[in-house]
Amino acid sequence: MQKRTASIKLVTTAQESALLNAVQRESARVCNTIVLLAHKNNCGNHVKLHRLAYYPIRATTNLGSQMVCNALKAVCNAFKSMKSKKAKELPVSRFKPTSRVHYDKRTYSFKDGALSLCTLSRRIVLPMALGKPQKEYLRIGTPKKAQLIYRNKKWFFNLVFDIPDVPLSPSSDKVLGVDLGENVVAATYLRKLYGGRQLRHKRDCAVAQRKRLQRKGTKSSQRKLKKTSDKEARHIKHTNHSLSKAIVQEALNSGCFVIALENLTNIRDRIKATKRVRYRLHGWAWAQLQRFIVYKAQAVGLKVVFVNPAYTSKTCALCKELSIRVKHRFVCKVCGIQRHSDLNASLNISRIAASADGATGAVNHPNMEAALA
Ligand SMILES: [Zn+2]
């Protein structure tokens, strides 16, 4: 079972939007009141907080009983995440009037292809603007918890689904090796390179701008910094989505059943590079790219294995002798072959994954938590 989140756009009239807005404001007010109560009684425990706050809150709000329970849960989650980040006390105004509202199966439901939501006074039924993946999630998945979000003057319902695993369908023992290098984002053994100069340039620009803004250190430059880093994060996410999609598609097109990825735990130590390149590496969300590849592969019944990438960039994929790479070229001193260095590495990754077990058995069991940490 995998968890997937669909961000579903809601179609609302002005009147419905006002109702949602009222829920959002009231929910934030209730959450902040709960935070205050928690502070006063020095209590962050869910059960205790429920006992302490539920009836007093219910007496002062139009929010339904389950919506109050969800608010309690939201506050406890906020406490937990504060603790895990080792932050100071939870601020009393932690929940903004624009904060997301938590919903669960008791406070939302589906009705004839539309979404029915609890508001302060009554339930409203809203049409959903569904894309292809969202329709698919609704068809095959089990809807779980959700959040109501107001973004760019539109309402979204971020809904978590439990999606059943697609059974593995071993079609061949061919392995597609994917190398994450400093020259290109990913290379696979079918001689395809993704990313490249344009992407690299964009990353360099982002790094340069970030440094400039950090140096400045004024309030407005900090605001700008936040804005540009959000933009950069969105760009990276978008690129990782299309890269992972292309890689999984390539595996399908070429009849590969297994995709081999590098165990990334040491990628940053492994790549010795100039300061500029290192900066770029740290900026790139490698783990995110791998996560995307893993779930997209699983969705179509492909298997993903993780291999130890030691020496994959220094070994000749043809004769397996150690040799050297000079920037983008790998030149074998023994057999004389010349290749793009990242392609050579991805060939090695394929070979290691294939030799570990004939590629269809249980290799190197992908300890996702460790590999993607
Ligand atoms: Zn060689």
Boltz pocket constraint, residues with backbone or C-beta under 6 A from the ligand:
constraints:
  - pocket:
      binder: B
      contacts: [[A, 316], [A, 317], [A, 318], [A, 319], [A, 320], [A, 321], [A, 332], [A, 333], [A, 334], [A, 335], [A, 336], [A, 337]]
      max_distance: 6.0
